[in-house]
Amino acid sequence: MGFTPNQAVLSDVIAPREGISLRIKQCILVTFGLIFLAVSAKIQVPMWPVPITMGTFAVLTIGAAYGVRLGLTTILSYMIIGALGFDVFANSSAEKFGLPYMMGGTGGYLVGYVLAVLALGTLARLGWDRSMFKMAIAMLIGNVLIYVPGLIWLGMLYGWDKPIFQWGLTPFLIGDAAKLLLAALIVPTAWKIISTARK
């Protein structure tokens, strides 16, 4: 049996599903997503050659769990909060925040966050979040969509004669592979738990 673009995502199966209660639920989920994104951006897990930050894991997981509409609402709200000067990004600080930070070296990756949420939300609607293999592929696609604008922006900002890939790609590949595997385990496992609970 094939998947259709109208498959439910994880946020859909959390009651309620209609009326004003649904809107309240969505507001709660967006708020939780914002907290999850902000906290995950600040988490650093020791890893060679550089520590892993969990920001991309949060972005991609929210895209898969929330779907396109709720996921976009969450990630765009996150960008707005960051643009207003709140310290919610991985390397932002009390001294470096807001639009100047977002227009720096991180800018392209932030654009990639939005593209990745779109992709993961769409693939989740196709049912890819229910299979560990397909979820891993979806995460890989999401990572590519984060890195492409990120690296293009670095090249435009600092010049293509600089070691752009050494700055913005190769040190993070091992950590991203670990996060990919983690999400590929967590999201399909959540579906299995829900399916078992419904029986």
N, C-alpha and C positions, 0 to 999 in steps of 0.2 A: 504493500500500500504506500503510495507516494505522499510526500508532504505537499501542502498547498501554502500559498503566501499568507493564509489566515490562521495559521497555527497560533495557539495561545503562547504567551511568554509567561515567565514565572510571576510577574506582578499581576497578571490577569487572574490567576487562580486564588489570590488572596481576597477573601470577601471583605466588603461588599462589592457588587459588580454593576450597580446602577444607582441613579438618583443622586441626591446631595451627599449621601454617605460615600459614594464612589469618589466625588470631588474631594471630600475630606481625606479619604485614603490616599488619593494622588498627591495631595499637599504634604501629607506625612511622608510618603515615599520620596518626594523631591527633597524634603528637608533632610531625611536620613541620607539620601544620596549625596547631598552637599557636604554633610558632616563626614561621610565615608571618603569622599574625594579629598577633602582638606586634610583629614588625619592621615590618610594613606600617602599623600604627597610628602608628608614630613617623616614617614617611617623609613629608616635606612637599615637594611639587612646586610651584615658583612658578607662580602662575596668578592672573589678575584675576577677581573683585575680592579673593579670598582664596586663600591657598595650598591646594592639594589634599592631603588626607591619603588614604592608600591603604587605610585600614581597611575601608571599605565594599566596595571592590573585592575584598579578600581574603575577606570574609564571603560575598559573593555567588558568587565563583568556587568557594570550598570547597563551598557548597551545591550547585552544579551538578556539580562533579567528584566529590563524595563520596556524593551521595544523602541521603535523609532521615535514616536511622539513624546512619550514620557522621558525617554533617554535624552532627546534633544532639549527638552525643557530643563532637565537637570544640568546638563553640561553647559548650556548657554547661560543659565543662572549662575553657575560656578564662574564662568568667564566674566560676567557682569560684576560679581562680588569682587573678583580679583582686580578688575579694572578700576573699581572704586577705592582700591588701596588696601584691602584686607590681605593679610599674610596667609594666603591659602595655597600657594604654589610651592613646588619642591625646593627651589633655591631662592625664593623671595625672603625678605627679611624686613625688619623695621626700617632699615636704611634704603632698601631697594625693593620697591613694590609698585603696584598700579600699572598704568599704561606704559611708562618708561621701561619697566621690567618686561612687560608683555611684548614690547617692540624690540627687545634685545634678542640674544641668541636663542631664547626659548620660543619666540613667536611662532615659528613654523610648526613646531611640535604641538602648540596649542590649537592651531588650525587643524592639524592632524587628529587631535582628540575628537573634534566635531565630526570629521569624516569617518573616523573609526566607530563612533557611536552609531552613525547612520548605517554603516556596513553591518555591524554586529546586530543591531536591531532588526534589520532586514533579514539577515540570515537566521536569526532566532525565529522570526515569523515563518520561515521555511522549515523550521523544525531542526535546524542544525545544532541547537543547544541541547538536544536530547541524546546525542551520540558523542562519545568521548573523541572519536576520530574526527568527526565533522566539527566539533567544537574547537579542537586543536587547529584545524585548517582555518576556521573562522578567526581565531586569535591571531594566526599567522598573517592573514589578510589585514586584520586590524592594525597589527604592528607595522606592516608595510605602509599602510595609509598614514600612520603617524610619522614614520621616518622620511618618506619622500618629501613632503612639504618642509619638514624640519631641516633636512640636508640642503634642499634648494634655498631656503631662507638663509642658512649659514653661509652658503656660497655667495649669495647676493650681498650679504652683510659684510663679510670679511674678505671676499675675493676667492676665486676658484684656484688660485695658486697656493692657497693654504691647505693643510692636511685635514680637509673637511671630514672625511670618513674616520680618521683617527680621533677627531674631536667628538663627532656626533653619532657614530654608529658602532664601530668594532668593540669598544670597551664594554658595551651594554648587551652584546648578543647572548652571552652566557646567562646573565640575569634574566633577560627576556625569555629565553628558552625555559627557564625554571618557572617563571610566572605563567607562561603558556600552558605548561603541563599542569600547574596547580588549578588554573581555571577550567582546563579540560576535564579535570577530575571533579571539581566542586559543583559546577552547574548541572551536568548530567546526573550526578549523584542526588542533587536536590530534586530533580524530576523523578528519579526512582523512589525516593522517600515519599513524595507526594502521591505517586501512583499506588504504592503499597498502602498508604493511609486511606486511600479511597476505596480499597477493596473490602 
